[in-house]
Amino acid sequence: MSRAPFQIVPALPGDARELARLEAACFAHPRSEAALLEELRQPERYLLVTAKREGALLGYAGLEHVLDEGYLTDVAVFPEHRRQGLARGLLRALAARGRETLGLSFLTLEVRPGNWPQWSCTAPRATRRWGGGKISIPTPGRTPC
């Protein structure tokens, strides 16, 4: 597992196949390559960013935006690349681009109960970095980090 620096870059239509592979590795009900490609072709509604190292996809995050509201749709990192700060970097990039490019006043992320241990550690850091707006992450109970 390489610890070389990773880059956060916008997702492109050419990433759809690898994004679908990542979804299959991370989610019980992954979206298809066609569904992801459809989102990538609608920048007026969706914003997706990827984490890459030496051209290889490591993870991605996406949001859907309506007016000044942003809804985080997914954050996914290949299992072998977790615990390297990729999810945090992806969230920071989405927050910055959402605020600066789209004029979003807030972001919302719905967290499934099984994912809460990971988010309980990441969410406070992400919330502090949002700045003028807020990141709203529902808290389904207290989970120690």
N, C-alpha and C positions, 0 to 999 in steps of 0.2 A: 504494500500500500504506500503510494507516494505521498509525501507531505509537501511537495512543491506548491507554490502559490496557485490559487484558483482565481478565475475571473468570473465576474457576474456580467452577463451580456444578455440583450434581448433575445428571446426565442424567435427563431425563423421558421418558415414553412418546411425547410429542409430538415428540421429537428423532429418533425412529427413522429417518424418511425421510432426513434430512440426514446422520445417522450412516452410513447405507448408501451415500450418495453419497460421503462421505469415505472409507469403506472401498474403494470402487471406484477412487478416485483414488490410493490408497496401496498396495493389496495385490493380488497376482496372483490370489488366491483370496478375494475379499471375501465377507463374510457378507451375507445378505439382510436386508431391512428386517424381515421376520417373525422371523428369528433374533435380531436385535438387540432387537426388541420383547419377545420371550420373556425375554431376560436382564433387561431393564428391569422386568419384572413379577415378578422373583424376587430381591428385595433381601436375602432370607435367604441367598442364595448368591452374588450378584454385586453389585459396586459399580462404577458408571461415573460419571466426572466429565467435564465439558466445559469447554473454554476458549471464551469468547464475547467478542466486542467489539461493542457497540451492538446486541446481540441476534443477531448472526450467528455461526454455529458456525465456529470456526477449527481445533479439534482435540479429541481426546478420549483418555482412557485408561481402562482397565478392569481389574478384578481379580476372580478367583474366590476365595472363602474357604471353608475347611473347618477347623472347630475354631479353632486359633490360627495357622493357616498361610494365607498369602496368595500367590496365583499371578497375577502380572501377565499379562493375556491380550493386550492390545494397547496401543500408544501410537501415535497417528496425528495428523498435522498436515497440513492442505492445503499442497501445495508452495509456493504463493505466500505463505504465512504462516510459513515455517520460518525459523530463525536469529533468533528474537525471544524465546527463553526459554520458549516455550509448553510444550514437552515437559518441561522441568525443572519448571515450575510445576505441570503435571499430576501428575508423579511426587511432588512434595512434598505436594500435596493428598491423593493416594491414601495416601501413607505416614502422614500425620497422621490422616486419617479411619480408616485401618485400625488404627492404634495406639490412638487415643482412643475410637472408637466400637465397633470390633469386637474389640479386645484382641489384635490380631495380634502374634506374637512375631517374625515375619520375613516378608519378601517375596522371591519368586523370579521372575526374568525369564530366559527362554531367548532368547538372541540368535542370529539367523541369521548365518552368516559374512559375507554381503554387507552386513549392517547394523553390523558391528563398528566401523568407523571412527567412526560417530556415537556409539555407546555408550561407546567407550573414552574419550571426552572428557566425557560426561555422567555415567557411572556413579560415578566417584570422588566427585563433588559430592553426588550423591544418597545415596551410602553414608554420608558424613559426617553428613548431616542426619537420618538415621533415628533416631539417638539410642540408646535402650536395646537395640534389636534389631539386625537386620542386613538388608541387601539383598544377596542372593546372585546375582551375575551371572557365569555361566561365562565364562572368558577363552579364546577359541579362538586364541591366539597374540598376539604383541605387535604393536600397530598404533600408529604415532605420531599424536599429535593435531595 
